[in-house]
Every structure is written in structure tokens, then in C-alpha cells.
Amino acid sequence: MSASKEATPLSSSEFSSYPSPQESGTQQETYWKSLQYRAQEIIKKWRERKRLPPISLEVYFGAHGSAEDFKKVAERLDSADVFIPENCGWYPLALDTVRQLAAGKIRPDELREASMTEIEKSLGFSNFSEYQKAQDDYLYNSKKAIGFADISDLDHITNDLCELVSRVFKSGGNELFLRLTPHMSDRELEKETEAVRDRVLKIFERFAELQKGRENHIVKNLPHTIEEIFKTYPALKKKDRVRVLMVLGAFHTRVFHLLKNTFIGKIERNFSQLPFIYSYETELERRLMFKKPIDNSFLLHFIFEQCVYKYCSFTSDDDMSAETLFATLRRIVKKFSDDEIKDIFINQEDISDEAIRDRIMDRLKEKFPPKKEK
């Protein structure tokens, strides 16, 4: 084949024409089907031209909030040659540093020290999650090949996501909560619930739209990431088969559905647990992503979940994974009927945070009485 007819990488313009969330599902389906053949041919010819071994891709979905969550990732990573973790907003120096960590050239504590901001250093703590620490400890001197397919710090989606999250945090998350008044009636609570719906949907519809763009980028960028990994780690070319593990939060299942139509080679997906139980908040985001309905009962349970999490300091201990934490929270909230939730907020004189917390705790004790010791 002449050079002029060789397969060229997928251009960003091809992916920027991906139908927007407002367009019909038929248009989106047609787009990805038309892209499927071209993407497969590009990857196939590129692999043959570079004389690369077959590639097996496992897309692994789970939570990533605690060291316990990473233990399940480590089990999959033991048999993988290449590790592609979720890393929104990465930059080239960060990738180089993680690769040095895996090569044993720097230690995890040195990596964390180098990554701390001046404010964190002055306060004596870092913003590294327990999951991140466990991942760094595992990767140290592991000789794993590392690559990032996520959006970088230069991508406009990264900036938009950061601004959106920052806005919610600066408000203390108040957009997600009821604005209560003393002796609120059932009708007034209903109106306020609708107001919360408006506020929440404004935030999460935008969040879902940005995450969709981010996922499109991951799918588009994966072939380029794999090509760059082979250039950086040429010893991989000598293997009979290269096993790639890509780890994503369980929110991002759409990525697999897109990849299975465009990836050449063996591809599979796995979850940290099945069934995977999402929090009401994550399910809300996913319902918006996939254009699923959100009724008032679901919204009321979403609001109550936020309250339990905020007012009751609902957190995990060192031995509990984040996925177990949120699955437990979901099971607790699900036990309450709409009327039981409303009863916490309506016809109440004291609407202070302390009073709301006390009422929630009382209802939780009634619903889940402590077990009597034998």
C-alpha cells in the first residue's frame, strides 16, 4: 500500500461531530456504526504495520475511594502488562512521574511529596486519597507499562468539570438540599422539592453532558495511547499477547459499549462486584446520561440520601470500600417510604441542622434497631 493510502489516525474533528445529547438516539447509533468499520481498519493496519502482538483489553469498573477498593484492582493488575487508569486532568509530567514510580526510580513518598501544593506542605497533609496511595504503593517498582487515555489538563472539558464541581463545593452543596421553613406544609415541601429538581437538573444535566464528552475522548484517544505505550516500552512487542487493563469508575460503563464496536482484539468488561449498587446520586447522573425518567419519589430519596450523608457523618472505616459504603447508604435510604421522608421535614418548628440530624438519627434507630447482645 502506498504511503498516501495508509490508514491515518482518527482526527479530533471526526469525533467533534459526534451527535450532541440533544440529538436523537438514532443519529448517535448511526454515527458510531459508521465509525466502527473505519476505526477497526485503522487499528488493524496500524498493528500489522508495526508488527505488534495481539492485544487483550479488560475494562474494569468499580469504585475508587479507598485502599480497600484498590485491592480488587490489584488482583486484576497482577496479570496485566499495561495499566491505563482513570486520570481526569492529567499532564505530561504526571505521566512521566508515575512511569518513574513503576520503574522503581522514585518512591511513593517522593512522588506524593513532589505532587503536594505549597498550601498542602504548609498544612502538613496531602490531598491524596487512600485509593491513590494504595495504587502508588502497588505500582512502585512493578515494571508495569503505564498510559493515560483520559482528558488532559489542557482539555476544555477538564476546566468545565472543575468549575462545576467547585461551584457546588463553594455553596456547601446547598443546591442539592431542601430550603426548609418552620412548620412547612406538605404542599410547601412539594413545591420546594420541585425547586430542588430544577437546581439539581441544571447541575447534573451539565455534568452528564461533560462526562459524555470525556468518555468520547477516552474512546477516541485509546488507540493513540496504546501506540505511545508501545513506543515507550518496546519490549512489549516481543510478547505473544499484550494484556491491557483499563480501570474506570463504575459510572463510565458507556465507554465499554463504545469500545466494543471499535476496538480490534479481545475485549471484556468486569465489575468489582455484581450486582453493582449505585448511590442515588450516581444513578441520577446516569439516568440523565442515558435519558431515563426521574420521578418525584426517586428525587425525594436522592434528597434524603444527601441529608443522611451530610448530617449523619456517614463515612467508611479503613476496612470498608467506597462501593460498600454507598451500597449500604442506598439500602438504608431505600427502606424509607416517601411519607416517612417527608415526615422528617414537614410541620417542624426547629429546622436547624442539629434538629434535622437528630430527627434523621431517631428514624434510623427506629428503622434499624441495634442488635441485642446475647
N, C-alpha and C positions, 0 to 999 in steps of 0.2 A: 504494500500500500504506500502510495506517495505521501510525503510529509504534509502536503496540503489537504489530504483526506484523512489524516489521522484524527482519532477522537480527541476532542478538546474538552477541558473541564466544564462543568456546568457553570454558567455565568450567573452573577447575582441578579442580573436583570430578568433572567428566566424565572427566578424564584420570587422576585418582587412583583411579578404579575400574578402570583397566587391569589385566587379569589378571596375577597375580604370576608370577615364573619357575617357581614350583612347579605352577602350573595347566597344564592340557593345552594343546597347540598348537592344537587345535580351538577352544577357548574364546578364545584370543588372536586367531585368524584371524576368528572371528565378530565379535569386538569391533571390529576395525579395519574390517571390511567394513560394519558397521552405521554406523560413524562416517564412512565415506568420503563418502556422499551429502550428509550434513549439512554436513561441512566444505567440500565443493565449492560448495554452495549459498551458504554464508556468504561465502566469498571472492568468488564471482561477483557477488552482490548488493552486497557492500561496494565492489567495484571499480566497478560501474555507478553506484552512488550517489555515489561520489567522483569520477566521470568520470576514471578513471585509465587510462593506456595499458596495452596487453598487457604481461605480464611473462614474461621468459625466465629460467629458473633453471638454472644449471650447478652441480652438486655435484661438487667436485673433491677427490679423495682422494690423499694422499701422506704422506711423512714430513715432520717439521718440527723437525729438529735442527741443521741447518747452513745457512750462507748459500747453499750450492750447491742445497739443497732449495728455497729460495725463488725461485731463478732460474726454475724451471718454473712456479711460481705467478705470477710477474711476467708471463710470456708470456700467461697467461690473463687477467690483470688489465688488460692494456693495452686490451682491447676491452670491458671491463665498466664499467657506470655505478655499480654498487653493490657494495660489498665487505663480506661477512659472515664474518669469520674465527672460527675456534675460539678461545674465550677463557673457559675454566672459571674461575669465581670472580671475574668482573669486577664493578666497582662504577661508579656513575654518573659520578664524577669521572674515572675512567679513560677512559670512552667520550668524555666531553667533551674530554679532553686529546688523544686520537687524532684527533678531528674537527678540533681546532685545528691539529694537525700537518698533516693533509691540506689544510687551508685555507691553510697557509703562515704561520700566526700564531705558531707556535713551531718551533724547530729540533729535529732528532732528539737532539742532545746535551743540549738543555734538557729535553726530555721524560725522558731517562734520568736526568739529574741530579735532576729533581723526583720521580722514582719510586724513587730509591735510599733504602734504610733508613738509619738513623743508624749502624748497625753497618757496613754496606757503605761508607758515606762514611768512617768511621774507618779502615777497612782499605784504602781506595783502589781498590776494584773493585766492579762491579755484577754482579747475578745474571742480567743479560740474556743470552739465548742469541744465538749468531751469526745464527740464523734471525730472531729478533725484531729484531735490529739491521738486518738486510737489509730486513726488512719496513718498519721505520720510515723508513729511508733512501728507499725507493721511495715511500712514501705522502706524504712531505714535499712540500707544495705541489702535489700531484697533482690536487686538486679532486675526488677520489673521494668519493662518499657512503658513510658507514660506519655499520654497525649490528651489534649483538650479539644472537644468539638463544640463546646458551649459558646455563647456570645461573649465577646471580649469587653474590656473596659471602654473601648472606643465605639462600641455599637450604641446607637441611639436608644435601643430598647433597654439596655442596661441603665442608662441615665433616667429614662422614663419610669422604670420599675423602682429605682432608688427614690425618686421624687415621690412616687405614690406611697411607698411604704413609709417614708419619712413623714409625709403629711398625716398618715394615720397615727404614727407613734407620737408626733408632736401634740396631737389632740388628746393623747391618752386613750385612743381608741373610742372616743365618745360617740363617733358616728355610728358605732355598732351597738350602742346601748339605748335603752329607753330613757326618755327625758320625763321623769316622773313628777307628779304634783300631789300634794296631800289630798287624801280622800278621792283619789282618781276613780271615776266610774268605769264600768265595763266598756261603755261606748267610747269614753275618752281614751281608754287603753287601746281599743281597736283603732282609733284614729292615729294614735302615736305609733302603733305597730306599722301602720301604712307609711308613716313618715320615715320610720327606720328602713322599711323596704326601699323607699326612694333613695335614701342616703346610701344604703348598703349596695344597691344595684349599681349606682353611679361608680362606686369604688371597684366592685368586683367585676362588673362588665368590662371596665377598662383593664383590670388585672388579667382577666381571661383573654382579652384581645392581645395584650402584650405577651402573655405566655404562649399564645398560639404562634405569634411571630418568632418568638425564641425557639420553639420546637421546630418550626420550618427551617430555621438557621441550622440547628443541630443536624437535621436530616441532610440538608444541602452540604454541610461542611464535613460530614463524616468521611467521605472518600478522600478529601484533601488531607484530613487529619491522619488517616491511615497511610497515605503516600508519604507524608512528612515523617511519620514514625519509622517507616522502612528506611528512609534516608538517614535518619539519626541513629538507628540501630540496625546496621546492615547484616549483622549475624542472624537476624530473623529470617533472612532469605534462604538460609541453609536448612530450615526446619521443614519437615514433611507437611505440617499443617500449623498455622498460627492461630492461637486461641485468644480472642479479644473479649474482654469483659467491660461492658459499659454500664455504669451504675447511675440510676436516676431516682429521684423521689417518686413515690407511687402516684403522685398527681399526674405524671407525664406519660401515661400509658398510650396516648395518641402517637407518640414517637414510634413505638413499635409497629403500629398499624400502617404508618407511612413507610417505614423502613422495609417491611416485609415485601413491599411491592417494588422496591428499588435496589435492594442490597443483593449483590451476587455472592453466593456462598451459603453455607449453612447458617441459619439464624433461628434463635429460640428466645423465649422470654420466660422469666421466673419471678416469683414474688417471695418476699421474706416470710410471708405466711398467707395461707388461704383458708377461708376467705379473708381478704384484706379489708379491715373495717376502717372506713374513713371517718374523721370527725365531721360534725355538721358543717363546720366552716369549709373544710376541704371539699365536701360534697357539694356545697353551694357553688364554689368556684367551678367544679367540674360540670355541674348542671348548666351553668352559664356557658361554659366552653362548648358543650355538646347540645345546646339549645333545648334543654329539658325543662319542664314546668317547675315552678316554685310556688307551692300553695301557702296559705296563711299558717297552717299547722306546722309545716316544715320551718317557716320563718320564725315562729314562736319558739320552737325548740332550738333553733340556731341562737336566738337571743338568750335563752336560758343557759345554753352551753357557755356562752361568753360570760355570763354572770357567775356561774359556778367556777369557771376558770379564774376570773378576776377576784371575786370576793372570798373564795374559799382556799386560795393559795394551793390550787390543785396542781401538784408537781410530782415528779417521779423521784425515787431514790436511786442510788448508784446501780442497783441491780435490776432496775426496770427500764425496758427500752421505751423510746418515744412512741413507737407504734402501739405498745401495750398500754401506755398512759392514755393515749387518745381513744383507743378502742374501749378502755374502761370508762372513760368520760362519756363516750357515746352511749354505752349500755346504761349508765346511770341516768342520763338525760332522757333516754327513750322510755324509761319506766314512768315518766310523768305525763299525765294527760294534759290537754290544752287548759282545761279548767283548773287543774292543780297548779299549773304555772301561773295562770292569771291571778289566782288567789294570793300569790306572794306579793303582787303589785297593786291590786285594786282595793279601795276602801281602807287604805292605810294612812294613819296620821303621820307616823315617823317614816320618812323616805331617805334618811341618811344612809351612807354606805354601811355603817355599823349595823343599823337596823335591818337592812336588806340581807346582809351577811348572816345575821342571827336567824332570820326567818328561813333562809335557804338551809342553814345548818340544821335547824329544827325539823324541816321537812325531810332532809336527808336521813336524819336519825329515825324518823318515823317510817320511812320507806325501807331503810336498810338498818334495822336494829342490830347492835353489836351482839356477836355470838356469846352465849353464856359459857363460862368455863366449866368443864366437867369436874 
